Amino acid sequence: MSHSVSFDQIRSVLYDMDGLIVDTEPIHFQAFRRYMRQFDVDLPESVMPDFIGYTELENLRDLRRGYAVDVPLKDMVAARRAIYLDLVRTSSIDVFPGFWEFSADARQRGLKEAVVSSAAADQVEAVLGRLFEGRADGPADSYFDAIVTGDDIERNKPAPDIYLEGARRLDVPPALCLALEDSPPGAQSAASAGMMVVAVPNEYTRGLAFPGAMAVVDSLHAAREHLDW
C-alpha cells in the first residue's frame, strides 16, 4: 500500500502487545502445551509461527480439528485461558528492548499512543497490569491514550477493524498513524486500515513475509533508527 504522507507526519503510534511490547508468546505456547497434555498431545513449539497474530479461539479451533479433540470449543477457550492467566500472574514478564525508549520518543514528539491487541480484554488487562507493576508512570489505562482489545470489535486481525477502532479512539486519521506489529496478520490489519506499518518480528515470526509493511526491522531500537528518531 502506498502512502502520500511520510514518517515525519505521524501523529500517533499504535502498538501490538504480545510479541511486540512484551515477550509473552512463550507464555502463550506454554498455556497451549499444558492444555493439550490432557489429551496426550505433546504440542511442538513449531506451531507458534502459525498461531501468532490470530485469536485464541481460532488457534484452539485449529487444534480441536487437527487433534480430533471432542470438547466444545467454548470450554477449550475457558480452560486454556485460565491456564494462561495463571501463568501471566506467576511468570516473569519481559519487555522487549527498546519499547520504553521508543514510547518516550513518541511522547516527546507529542504523539498519541495506543495498544491494539487481538487478545481478549482480560488477557490484555493482566499483561499490562504486570508490565506497569511498580512503575510510577502507570497504570496502563492512564499511560496509553487508548487500549483496544479483541473484545471491542467483531472482526479481528487480519481484518482492519481493530486498527480503525484504534484510530477512531485516538481521533487521528489512519493515514497519520504508525502501527508497529510482529505478525503478518497484524501488519495486514494495520495496512488494510490505511496506516503506515513497521514490522518488528520476534523469534517466532522472523523470516516470515509481512505484506503491507513499509519496513521490516530487527528490534524496536532499529525501528527508532529507521524513523530517524
C-alpha positions as YAML, in Angstrom:
chain: A
units: angstrom
residues:
- id: 1
  name: MET
  ca: [0.00, 0.00, 0.00]
- id: 2
  name: SER
  ca: [1.42, 3.37, -0.94]
- id: 3
  name: HIS
  ca: [1.08, 6.42, 1.27]
- id: 4
  name: SER
  ca: [1.14, 10.10, 0.41]
- id: 5
  name: VAL
  ca: [2.42, 11.00, 3.87]
- id: 6
  name: SER
  ca: [5.83, 10.47, 5.41]
- id: 7
  name: PHE
  ca: [7.01, 9.35, 8.81]
- id: 8
  name: ASP
  ca: [7.54, 12.94, 9.95]
- id: 9
  name: GLN
  ca: [3.77, 13.50, 9.63]
- id: 10
  name: ILE
  ca: [2.91, 10.73, 12.11]
- id: 11
  name: ARG
  ca: [0.50, 11.85, 14.81]
- id: 12
  name: SER
  ca: [0.09, 8.59, 16.69]
- id: 13
  name: VAL
  ca: [1.72, 5.21, 17.29]
- id: 14
  name: LEU
  ca: [-0.29, 2.04, 17.74]
- id: 15
  name: TYR
  ca: [1.47, -0.96, 19.26]
- id: 16
  name: ASP
  ca: [0.56, -4.60, 19.14]
- id: 17
  name: MET
  ca: [1.11, -6.10, 22.60]
- id: 18
  name: ASP
  ca: [2.05, -9.80, 22.63]
- id: 19
  name: GLY
  ca: [5.37, -10.33, 20.89]
- id: 20
  name: LEU
  ca: [5.93, -6.61, 20.26]
- id: 21
  name: ILE
  ca: [5.82, -4.82, 23.62]
- id: 22
  name: VAL
  ca: [6.11, -7.85, 25.88]
- id: 23
  name: ASP
  ca: [7.65, -11.27, 25.31]
- id: 24
  name: THR
  ca: [4.52, -13.22, 26.15]
- id: 25
  name: GLU
  ca: [4.46, -15.55, 23.14]
- id: 26
  name: PRO
  ca: [6.43, -18.24, 25.07]
- id: 27
  name: ILE
  ca: [3.82, -17.99, 27.84]
- id: 28
  name: HIS
  ca: [1.04, -18.40, 25.28]
- id: 29
  name: PHE
  ca: [2.79, -21.51, 23.97]
- id: 30
  name: GLN
  ca: [3.17, -22.99, 27.45]
- id: 31
  name: ALA
  ca: [-0.55, -22.46, 28.05]
- id: 32
  name: PHE
  ca: [-1.44, -24.24, 24.81]
- id: 33
  name: ARG
  ca: [1.01, -27.06, 25.60]
- id: 34
  name: ARG
  ca: [-0.25, -27.56, 29.17]
- id: 35
  name: TYR
  ca: [-3.84, -27.59, 27.99]
- id: 36
  name: MET
  ca: [-3.23, -30.12, 25.21]
- id: 37
  name: ARG
  ca: [-1.36, -32.53, 27.52]
- id: 38
  name: GLN
  ca: [-4.68, -33.71, 28.95]
- id: 39
  name: PHE
  ca: [-5.38, -35.14, 25.50]
- id: 40
  name: ASP
  ca: [-1.96, -36.87, 25.40]
- id: 41
  name: VAL
  ca: [-0.70, -34.32, 22.89]
- id: 42
  name: ASP
  ca: [2.86, -33.03, 23.27]
- id: 43
  name: LEU
  ca: [2.39, -29.84, 21.28]
- id: 44
  name: PRO
  ca: [5.51, -28.87, 19.32]
- id: 45
  name: GLU
  ca: [6.78, -25.30, 19.50]
- id: 46
  name: SER
  ca: [6.83, -25.28, 15.70]
- id: 47
  name: VAL
  ca: [3.09, -24.45, 15.74]
- id: 48
  name: MET
  ca: [3.72, -20.93, 17.05]
- id: 49
  name: PRO
  ca: [4.50, -19.10, 13.78]
- id: 50
  name: ASP
  ca: [1.07, -20.17, 12.53]
- id: 51
  name: PHE
  ca: [-0.61, -19.13, 15.79]
- id: 52
  name: ILE
  ca: [0.81, -15.64, 16.21]
- id: 53
  name: GLY
  ca: [-1.45, -12.81, 15.15]
- id: 54
  name: TYR
  ca: [-4.61, -14.90, 15.34]
- id: 55
  name: THR
  ca: [-7.07, -15.19, 18.20]
- id: 56
  name: GLU
  ca: [-7.05, -17.78, 20.93]
- id: 57
  name: LEU
  ca: [-10.36, -19.12, 19.64]
- id: 58
  name: GLU
  ca: [-9.01, -19.52, 16.10]
- id: 59
  name: ASN
  ca: [-5.92, -21.32, 17.36]
- id: 60
  name: LEU
  ca: [-7.94, -23.68, 19.54]
- id: 61
  name: ARG
  ca: [-10.33, -24.36, 16.68]
- id: 62
  name: ASP
  ca: [-7.33, -25.47, 14.62]
- id: 63
  name: LEU
  ca: [-6.06, -27.69, 17.46]
- id: 64
  name: ARG
  ca: [-9.53, -29.15, 18.02]
- id: 65
  name: ARG
  ca: [-9.75, -30.09, 14.37]
- id: 66
  name: GLY
  ca: [-6.13, -31.18, 13.95]
- id: 67
  name: TYR
  ca: [-6.07, -33.45, 17.01]
- id: 68
  name: ALA
  ca: [-9.73, -34.52, 16.94]
- id: 69
  name: VAL
  ca: [-10.42, -33.11, 20.42]
- id: 70
  name: ASP
  ca: [-14.00, -33.92, 21.45]
- id: 71
  name: VAL
  ca: [-14.59, -30.92, 23.70]
- id: 72
  name: PRO
  ca: [-16.84, -27.91, 22.99]
- id: 73
  name: LEU
  ca: [-14.77, -25.01, 21.70]
- id: 74
  name: LYS
  ca: [-16.08, -22.60, 24.34]
- id: 75
  name: ASP
  ca: [-14.92, -25.00, 27.07]
- id: 76
  name: MET
  ca: [-11.49, -25.26, 25.44]
- id: 77
  name: VAL
  ca: [-11.19, -21.46, 25.38]
- id: 78
  name: ALA
  ca: [-12.20, -21.10, 29.04]
- id: 79
  name: ALA
  ca: [-9.83, -23.82, 30.27]
- id: 80
  name: ARG
  ca: [-6.85, -22.68, 28.22]
- id: 81
  name: ARG
  ca: [-7.44, -19.04, 29.21]
- id: 82
  name: ALA
  ca: [-7.42, -19.94, 32.91]
- id: 83
  name: ILE
  ca: [-4.03, -21.62, 32.43]
- id: 84
  name: TYR
  ca: [-2.67, -18.61, 30.56]
- id: 85
  name: LEU
  ca: [-3.86, -16.06, 33.11]
- id: 86
  name: ASP
  ca: [-2.31, -18.11, 35.91]
- id: 87
  name: LEU
  ca: [1.00, -18.19, 34.01]
- id: 88
  name: VAL
  ca: [0.84, -14.42, 33.47]
- id: 89
  name: ARG
  ca: [0.39, -13.89, 37.20]
- id: 90
  name: THR
  ca: [3.29, -16.19, 38.12]
- id: 91
  name: SER
  ca: [5.79, -15.84, 35.26]
- id: 92
  name: SER
  ca: [8.36, -13.18, 34.55]
- id: 93
  name: ILE
  ca: [7.02, -10.64, 32.06]
- id: 94
  name: ASP
  ca: [9.87, -9.33, 29.93]
- id: 95
  name: VAL
  ca: [9.63, -6.10, 27.93]
- id: 96
  name: PHE
  ca: [11.25, -6.18, 24.53]
- id: 97
  name: PRO
  ca: [14.39, -3.99, 24.39]
- id: 98
  name: GLY
  ca: [13.66, -0.53, 23.08]
- id: 99
  name: PHE
  ca: [9.97, -0.25, 23.92]
- id: 100
  name: TRP
  ca: [10.25, 2.28, 26.73]
- id: 101
  name: GLU
  ca: [12.74, 4.34, 24.71]
- id: 102
  name: PHE
  ca: [10.51, 4.27, 21.63]
- id: 103
  name: SER
  ca: [7.49, 5.27, 23.70]
- id: 104
  name: ALA
  ca: [9.43, 8.08, 25.37]
- id: 105
  name: ASP
  ca: [10.46, 9.41, 21.95]
- id: 106
  name: ALA
  ca: [6.84, 9.29, 20.78]
- id: 107
  name: ARG
  ca: [5.72, 11.20, 23.85]
- id: 108
  name: GLN
  ca: [8.45, 13.79, 23.40]
- id: 109
  name: ARG
  ca: [7.12, 14.40, 19.89]
- id: 110
  name: GLY
  ca: [3.60, 14.84, 21.23]
- id: 111
  name: LEU
  ca: [2.27, 11.70, 19.57]
- id: 112
  name: LYS
  ca: [-0.70, 9.79, 20.89]
- id: 113
  name: GLU
  ca: [-0.11, 6.13, 21.80]
- id: 114
  name: ALA
  ca: [-2.38, 3.12, 21.83]
- id: 115
  name: VAL
  ca: [-2.22, -0.60, 22.43]
- id: 116
  name: VAL
  ca: [-4.09, -2.60, 19.78]
- id: 117
  name: SER
  ca: [-4.20, -6.28, 20.72]
- id: 118
  name: SER
  ca: [-6.22, -9.13, 19.23]
- id: 119
  name: ALA
  ca: [-6.28, -10.77, 22.68]
- id: 120
  name: ALA
  ca: [-9.35, -10.73, 24.92]
- id: 121
  name: ALA
  ca: [-9.72, -7.85, 27.36]
- id: 122
  name: ASP
  ca: [-8.97, -9.91, 30.48]
- id: 123
  name: GLN
  ca: [-5.69, -11.12, 28.99]
- id: 124
  name: VAL
  ca: [-4.66, -7.61, 27.89]
- id: 125
  name: GLU
  ca: [-5.51, -6.23, 31.32]
- id: 126
  name: ALA
  ca: [-3.50, -8.96, 33.05]
- id: 127
  name: VAL
  ca: [-0.40, -8.49, 30.89]
- id: 128
  name: LEU
  ca: [-0.43, -4.69, 31.03]
- id: 129
  name: GLY
  ca: [-1.02, -4.90, 34.78]
- id: 130
  name: ARG
  ca: [2.20, -6.88, 35.12]
- id: 131
  name: LEU
  ca: [4.02, -4.57, 32.69]
- id: 132
  name: PHE
  ca: [3.25, -1.49, 34.76]
- id: 133
  name: GLU
  ca: [3.70, -3.19, 38.13]
- id: 134
  name: GLY
  ca: [5.65, -0.79, 40.34]
- id: 135
  name: ARG
  ca: [6.11, 1.82, 37.61]
- id: 136
  name: ALA
  ca: [5.49, 5.43, 38.54]
- id: 137
  name: ASP
  ca: [4.06, 6.24, 35.10]
- id: 138
  name: GLY
  ca: [1.29, 3.62, 35.26]
- id: 139
  name: PRO
  ca: [-1.33, 2.25, 35.26]
- id: 140
  name: ALA
  ca: [-1.66, 1.32, 31.63]
- id: 141
  name: ASP
  ca: [-5.04, 2.94, 31.06]
- id: 142
  name: SER
  ca: [-3.62, 6.30, 32.09]
- id: 143
  name: TYR
  ca: [-0.28, 5.83, 30.31]
- id: 144
  name: PHE
  ca: [-1.79, 4.99, 26.91]
- id: 145
  name: ASP
  ca: [-4.31, 7.22, 25.15]
- id: 146
  name: ALA
  ca: [-6.32, 4.14, 24.12]
- id: 147
  name: ILE
  ca: [-6.32, 0.38, 24.65]
- id: 148
  name: VAL
  ca: [-8.23, -1.69, 22.10]
- id: 149
  name: THR
  ca: [-8.75, -5.45, 22.51]
- id: 150
  name: GLY
  ca: [-10.30, -8.25, 20.55]
- id: 151
  name: ASP
  ca: [-13.46, -7.86, 22.62]
- id: 152
  name: ASP
  ca: [-14.03, -4.39, 21.16]
- id: 153
  name: ILE
  ca: [-14.62, -5.44, 17.55]
- id: 154
  name: GLU
  ca: [-16.49, -8.09, 15.57]
- id: 155
  name: ARG
  ca: [-13.74, -8.98, 13.10]
- id: 156
  name: ASN
  ca: [-10.24, -9.40, 14.49]
- id: 157
  name: LYS
  ca: [-6.88, -9.24, 12.72]
- id: 158
  name: PRO
  ca: [-6.16, -9.56, 9.78]
- id: 159
  name: ALA
  ca: [-9.34, -7.53, 9.16]
- id: 160
  name: PRO
  ca: [-8.73, -3.77, 9.58]
- id: 161
  name: ASP
  ca: [-11.47, -3.23, 12.19]
- id: 162
  name: ILE
  ca: [-9.31, -3.20, 15.31]
- id: 163
  name: TYR
  ca: [-6.88, -0.62, 13.91]
- id: 164
  name: LEU
  ca: [-9.70, 1.51, 12.58]
- id: 165
  name: GLU
  ca: [-11.18, 1.47, 16.09]
- id: 166
  name: GLY
  ca: [-7.80, 2.49, 17.50]
- id: 167
  name: ALA
  ca: [-7.58, 5.45, 15.13]
- id: 168
  name: ARG
  ca: [-11.16, 6.43, 16.00]
- id: 169
  name: ARG
  ca: [-10.43, 6.42, 19.72]
- id: 170
  name: LEU
  ca: [-7.28, 8.45, 19.22]
- id: 171
  name: ASP
  ca: [-9.14, 10.83, 16.90]
- id: 172
  name: VAL
  ca: [-6.34, 10.58, 14.35]
- id: 173
  name: PRO
  ca: [-6.83, 9.77, 10.64]
- id: 174
  name: PRO
  ca: [-5.48, 6.27, 9.88]
- id: 175
  name: ALA
  ca: [-3.09, 7.68, 7.27]
- id: 176
  name: LEU
  ca: [-1.33, 9.62, 10.04]
- id: 177
  name: CYS
  ca: [-0.97, 6.57, 12.29]
- id: 178
  name: LEU
  ca: [2.10, 4.35, 12.60]
- id: 179
  name: ALA
  ca: [1.47, 0.73, 13.56]
- id: 180
  name: LEU
  ca: [4.19, -1.49, 15.00]
- id: 181
  name: GLU
  ca: [3.50, -5.19, 14.52]
- id: 182
  name: ASP
  ca: [5.29, -8.50, 15.00]
- id: 183
  name: SER
  ca: [2.94, -10.74, 12.98]
- id: 184
  name: PRO
  ca: [1.85, -10.90, 9.34]
- id: 185
  name: PRO
  ca: [-1.90, -10.85, 10.22]
- id: 186
  name: GLY
  ca: [-1.33, -7.80, 12.40]
- id: 187
  name: ALA
  ca: [0.66, -6.00, 9.71]
- id: 188
  name: GLN
  ca: [-2.05, -6.82, 7.17]
- id: 189
  name: SER
  ca: [-4.71, -5.49, 9.54]
- id: 190
  name: ALA
  ca: [-2.97, -2.15, 10.04]
- id: 191
  name: ALA
  ca: [-2.06, -1.76, 6.36]
- id: 192
  name: SER
  ca: [-5.66, -2.53, 5.33]
- id: 193
  name: ALA
  ca: [-6.76, 0.21, 7.73]
- id: 194
  name: GLY
  ca: [-4.58, 2.62, 5.74]
- id: 195
  name: MET
  ca: [-1.80, 3.02, 8.30]
- id: 196
  name: MET
  ca: [1.95, 3.11, 7.93]
- id: 197
  name: VAL
  ca: [3.33, -0.19, 9.22]
- id: 198
  name: VAL
  ca: [6.76, -1.14, 10.52]
- id: 199
  name: ALA
  ca: [7.16, -4.83, 11.27]
- id: 200
  name: VAL
  ca: [9.34, -5.93, 14.19]
- id: 201
  name: PRO
  ca: [9.43, -9.74, 14.05]
- id: 202
  name: ASN
  ca: [10.13, -11.83, 17.14]
- id: 203
  name: GLU
  ca: [11.80, -15.23, 17.34]
- id: 204
  name: TYR
  ca: [8.68, -16.99, 16.06]
- id: 205
  name: THR
  ca: [7.87, -14.66, 13.15]
- id: 206
  name: ARG
  ca: [11.37, -13.79, 11.98]
- id: 207
  name: GLY
  ca: [11.76, -14.77, 8.35]
- id: 208
  name: LEU
  ca: [8.04, -14.57, 7.52]
- id: 209
  name: ALA
  ca: [6.68, -12.25, 4.85]
- id: 210
  name: PHE
  ca: [4.99, -9.02, 6.00]
- id: 211
  name: PRO
  ca: [2.82, -7.77, 3.12]
- id: 212
  name: GLY
  ca: [1.79, -4.16, 3.68]
- id: 213
  name: ALA
  ca: [4.75, -3.27, 5.90]
- id: 214
  name: MET
  ca: [6.84, -0.31, 4.78]
- id: 215
  name: ALA
  ca: [9.84, -1.76, 6.59]
- id: 216
  name: VAL
  ca: [10.88, -4.88, 8.50]
- id: 217
  name: VAL
  ca: [13.43, -4.24, 11.25]
- id: 218
  name: ASP
  ca: [15.16, -6.41, 13.85]
- id: 219
  name: SER
  ca: [14.16, -4.56, 17.01]
- id: 220
  name: LEU
  ca: [12.39, -1.53, 18.42]
- id: 221
  name: HIS
  ca: [15.80, 0.13, 18.66]
- id: 222
  name: ALA
  ca: [16.16, -0.44, 14.91]
- id: 223
  name: ALA
  ca: [12.66, 0.96, 14.40]
- id: 224
  name: ARG
  ca: [13.75, 4.20, 16.07]
- id: 225
  name: GLU
  ca: [16.76, 4.37, 13.76]
- id: 226
  name: HIS
  ca: [14.59, 3.67, 10.72]
- id: 227
  name: LEU
  ca: [12.30, 6.55, 11.67]
- id: 228
  name: ASP
  ca: [15.36, 8.71, 12.39]
- id: 229
  name: TRP
  ca: [14.14, 9.29, 15.94]
...
